Amino acid sequence: MEIFLYVLLLLVAIFISNLINRFVPFVSVPLIQIGLGVLIALFPLSLNLKLNPELFLVMFIAPLLYNDGRRTDKQALWHLRSAILVLALGLVFITVLVIGYFVHWMIPTIPLAAAFALAAALAPTDAVAVSSLSGRINLPKRIMHLLEGEALMNDASGLVAFQFAIAAMVTGAFSLFNASYSFVIIAIGGILVGIVITYLKIKIIKWVRSLGMEDVTFHMLIQILTPFLIYLAAEELHVSGILAVVAAGIMDSMQRKKTDPQLVRLNMVSQSTWSVILFVLNGLVFLILGTQLPSIMQAVWNDSGISNLQVFTYIILITVALILLRFIWVYSFWLANWRKKQLGGQNVGKPRIRSAILTSLSGVRGAVTLASSLSIPFVLADGSAFPQRALIISIASGVILCSLLIATFILPLLAKSDDKTADDRVERAIRIKILRNVIRELHEQITPENKAATEIVVEDYRRRIYDLQQNNTSLNRRVSKEERDKRLELIDWQRENTQRMTDNGEISAAVSYRYQHYLNLLAGALKNRFRFRVKTTLKFLKRILRFILHPKNWQETKSKAKNLKSEQEGIFQEIQRVRVSNEELVVQRLKDELKPENESWLAPLITEHIIALKRANSERKPFTTRGKFEQKKREVQQAGFQAERDEIQQFYEAGKMSRDLVRELRQNINMLETYLSEEELA
């Protein structure tokens, strides 16, 4: 029961991490999950999870790498094969040598063989971490393909180097020839095992289908079991299980590309099933990593012989050394390749230092590094304790965190594209696609009761799509500071006009208060203050809790509202009068300020308020005849806003939107939602 509760707690933490990311999108989900993992580890639970490195690799890394192999762009992988091999093989072994000697020089208490083991654990970049961060960083496609290919291939070289370094440390013996020979056998053997087992699987599936067994559940079970069986088979044969599952994933994707109408349904179910599995596994990898950090750091923290400041210094210096070595290696290779092409008569551009910096900072370490370091034995062959084992594991964990922090906060700033025209075109296409998806979703939710209201809301979305298609600049730009200040000024105009109407007795003080409150909501949404978002969320949660905890009071409130129609009628008419007056004032003043230099952003603002004025005039109907319809309309609008948010999140997680665009679109939705509070005033 305790294990079940622990797993359940981890699954809840995955949900919470994605919820937190909606409010703080500038922090990557892996970092949030590591933080939640640390909190879980600090809980006073009776169950203490001890990570088994071998079990961790087969349960999490094998299926994740198998899926990465299925999704990898094979053409890009082949086109960049030389660059990938230089990183996956050359850089790994250079890292082991250079960083190994550097660690031994900096920390003499760590023997040279143990320093090589630490360097080997840090050498491979992690495919899981790279794929988790790729969707949030706007890296050039060539660099992204290079990173993905490197992360798929360098695990084998890193693990082999790690195993031989540990063997040298434990036994005191090392043979370069044996190490090189073993690496070739392990790598090629792993690839062959993956290809052979996948080929046999395809033949078995074809035979089963020839017998008339087209059951989707049966075939899905085979797909889910494939990476585990291939990894275990490869490890049993003492070859690379990681390269085996990667090769199997690539071969499986080639098979899926063959045209076969009978496979369409299976592929659809496969995509849905794998998306859920990968979502959970990715989250669990970083959560489990987080749960291990407190126990890892505690051993070093409590060691009086090691200063905590020294440990942090070691982590920073090793991280910097890894980045510098990676930069020198990458840029030197690109420069040599450029000179070779120049001598061959090819006119190609000189490699950019910025691209080399992006590639260097993208070397994220993750679960493979942690699993390797945790597999360091406790004792040597002579029975003595492995020297500085806790410090080595702490340094490896610290470098993982540093690489994630760099990729989360520094890399996005350097990866911003300079091609504004292309960015605007892509951004416009994304906005249109989001709105079209929302229309499709609203149509799927149509019922006889909300059909009329849905059609009106859908028409609003169609108008927004038309505006984006027809106007490539004004409606598709980000809101400038000048325009934002002007919108806040418009709110001040409306406040003054509302107060003037109150002083003249045109509206009551109660209506004036309610409308001023609405204007304050508009200003808060426009400024996009964090306090406003928290306040809105708390208000929503308060209503939900009220409905759950006090359903009778909720029903009584609804009954009272039905009996206040006559009173509401007068309030509604006053509010509509304020709206019309305010919109007329705003339109007139904006027209007076319209000039050629501000026309690009002021003209759309005038159009927006002209539409609002027409709407206010058209809605001056008796409250009793429009109450039900408006309620349905608000429900459909809220459903549309939620659908928009879901679409934005999906595009963001797929790596098709930047954080800045996500923030802007969410801010726009907040503004539109605040406009809806205008209806609630009645």
Salt bridges, closest charged atoms under 4 A:
ASP68 OD1 - ARG71 NH2 3.11
ASP73 OD2 - HIS145 NE2 3.90
GLU148 OE1 - HIS145 ND1 3.88
GLU150 OE1 - ARG326 NH2 2.77
GLU214 OE2 - ARG209 NE 3.27
ASP252 OD2 - ARG70 NE 3.18
ASP252 OD1 - LYS201 NZ 3.16
ASP252 OD2 - ARG256 NE 3.56
ASP260 OD2 - ARG209 NH1 3.27
GLU427 OE2 - ARG431 NH2 2.98
GLU427 OE1 - ARG478 NH1 3.11
GLU459 OE1 - ARG462 NH1 3.55
ASP467 OD2 - ARG463 NH1 3.57
GLU483 OE1 - ARG477 NH2 2.54
GLU483 OE2 - ARG487 NH2 3.24
ASP485 OD2 - LYS481 NZ 3.05
GLU489 OE1 - LYS486 NZ 3.01
ASP492 OD1 - ARG495 NH1 2.83
GLU506 OE2 - ARG500 NH1 3.50
GLU583 OE1 - HIS609 ND1 2.76
GLU593 OE1 - LYS486 NZ 2.59
GLU608 OE1 - ARG487 NH2 2.95
GLU619 OE1 - ARG579 NH1 3.22
GLU619 OE2 - ARG615 NE 3.00
GLU619 OE1 - ARG626 NH2 3.93
GLU630 OE2 - ARG626 NH2 2.90
GLU644 OE1 - ARG464 NH2 3.17
ASP646 OD1 - ARG22 NH1 3.68
ASP660 OD2 - LYS416 NZ 3.52
ASP660 OD1 - ARG663 NH1 3.09
GLU664 OE2 - ARG431 NH2 2.86
GLU664 OE1 - ARG478 NE 3.57
GLU673 OE1 - ARG645 NH2 2.52
GLU678 OE2 - ARG579 NE 2.03
GLU679 OE2 - ARG615 NH2 3.02
GLU679 OE1 - ARG626 NH2 3.96
